Amino acid sequence: MNPQNIYDYNEYLLVLNPHEDLCNKIFEIKKEFSRNYKALTAIYSKPHVTLVNFLQFEMREERLVNHLNNVAASYHPFKIDLKDYGSFPTHSIFINVASKLPVKNLIKELKPAQHLMTLDKENKPHFIDNPYLTISRGLLPWQYEKGWLEFSHRHFTGRFVANNMLLMKRKKGEKYQLVKKFDFLDLPPKAQPAELFI
């Protein structure tokens, strides 16, 4: 019997959220895109920068949360600059993250936990190598072509301080729910047992 039938598993997202004012400003753009190009997916989710997405059994969530707590506690808040628009040809339009390095550095800190985010051999975590903030995805060819014709000429600037990350989860086909917010506290990393005797 397939273990996925026995155990409940979820889709998870680990994300950075802009502050409320910037969130509202971007959501207005998503609503406008949805209206103009009949793209309902644009308004399915709040604006966010995804760090990693993965599938995992519900029963492993607590271990993952503990690990993410430790990563966040020793991590520092950092600035994220958003500038203009980009696209994945034929299906997605997004706002560029101009300051990619701090986001990539955080993702590097998360990678040692990938065993906690791996459901099985076929379902490994997807770490985002090129961070961005989605306006709309899963577009039909005409939606993409017309939308990109407009957005490739538009400008956008925004900035926010990432001082936490959010773990979200959902069952297939449902809406994402917040599991936990992890604040970046910039504390010294906890000493590992081997370090205690140096």
N, C-alpha and C positions, 0 to 999 in steps of 0.2 A: 504493500500500500504506500502511496506517495505521502511523505511526512507532512506536506503542505495541507493535506486534507485533515490531519490530526491536529496540527497546531495552527493557531490564528496568526497571520502575519499582516503587516502594515506596509504602506509606502511611507517613507520618511523623507523629510527635507530639512537640511540645516541651513539657515539663512541669516543674512544681515538686513535689518530694516532701516530705511531712512526715518528721520524724525517726522513728526506729524505734519508740519507745514509742507515739507518737501513731498511727503507721501500724498497729501491732498492735491498738490500741484501736478504730480505725475499721474495720479488717478484721473484727473480731469482730461489729460492727454489720452489716456487709455479709453475713457468714455467717448471722447470725440472720435477716436479711431474706430471704436465699435459702431458708433452711429454712422459714420461716413462710409465704412467698408463692410457693414453688416457682419462684423467679426465678434461674436459673443464671447469668444475665449479671452478677448482683451480685458473683460471686466470680471472674469472668474476669480482672479487672485489679486491681493494687495501688492503694491510695488515692493520688490525685494531683490537682493542679490543672493543667488544660490551658491553655497559652498560645496555641498555634496548631496546627492539623492541616492536612495537605496531602499531595498526591501529587507525586512527583518521580522523574525518571530516576536510577538508581543512579550513572550516570557524572557527575552534577552534585553528588554528595554532598560531595566534597572541598572544592569552592569554598564550599559552604554552611557546612561545618564551620569553615573558616578565618574566615568572616565572623562566625559565632556566637562563636568564640573571642575575637575582637576586642571584640564587644559585651559579653561576660561579663567580660573582663579589666578594662574600665573601669566596670563596674557595681558597686553596693554591696550587701552583704547587707541584708535588710529583714525585719521581723516580719509574719507573717500571722496574723490572728485568725479563728477559725472559730466560728460561733454558730448553733445551732439548725438547722432544716431548711427547705428550700424544694422547689418542684416545677415541672416543666413539665407542665401539665395533659395528662392521658391517657397519658403515657409515661415520665417520669423523676422520681426523687426524689433529692435531694442535700443536702449540708451547705452552708450559706451561708458564703461568704467575707465576713466583716464589714468587713475592711480592704481594700476593693477598689482604692483609689487607687494604692498602691505596685505592685500587680500590673498595673494599667492603664498606669502609667508605663513599666514594663518592656516591655509589649506595644508601646507607642508607639516605644520604641527598636528594636524588632524589625521594624517595618513597612517601613523603607527596604530591607530585604532581601527584600521580597516577590517581586521578579523571580527570585530564586534558589529560591523555593518555588512558582513557577507552572509547571505542567506544560504547559498550553496554554490557549486562550481559555475553554474550558468548565471547566477544573480549576484554579481559583485558590485560594490559601490561605484558610483560615477562621480569622481572629483572634477570640479569645473576648472579647466586649465586656463580658460580665457573668460574672466568674470564679466558679467553684463547684467542689465536690468531690463527684463522683457516688457515690451509694450503689447505685442500680440504674437502668438505662435500657432502652429497648425493651420496656417492660412491656405486658402485655395489659390491656385496660380493667379487668377484675376485680382484677388484681394492683395496678394503680395505685390504684383506688378504696379497696380495703381497706388497702393499705399507707399511703396518704396519710391516711386516717382515723386511723390510729395515729400516724404520724410528725408530723403537723401539731400534735399535742399534746405531743410529746416535746421534751426540751431537750438541747442538746449545747454544750460549750465546749471549745476547744482552741487552742493557739497554737504556732507554730514559726517558726524563723528560716530564711528562704530564703537559703541561701548558695551555691546552685548551681542550674543547670537541666540537665535530661537530654533528649537527643535520642534518641528511640526509633524503630524502623522495623519493618515487617513486610511480607511478601508477602500478597496477598489471602487471607484465610481462615486465616493462620498466627498464631502468638503474636508479640507485640512483643519485639524484642531491643534491648538498649542499643547505641547507636552511640557516644556520647561523653557524658561529664559535663563541664560547663563551670562552673568555679568563679568566683564573683563576687569579684574581687580588689581592686576600688576603686582601680585604678591611673589616673594621668592618661591621657586619651585620646591615642593616637599622633598626633603632629603631621601634618597633611595637607601635601603639598608647598607649597600656596599660603601656608600659615601660616609657613613657614620664612623667608620674606622680609619679614615685617612688621616 
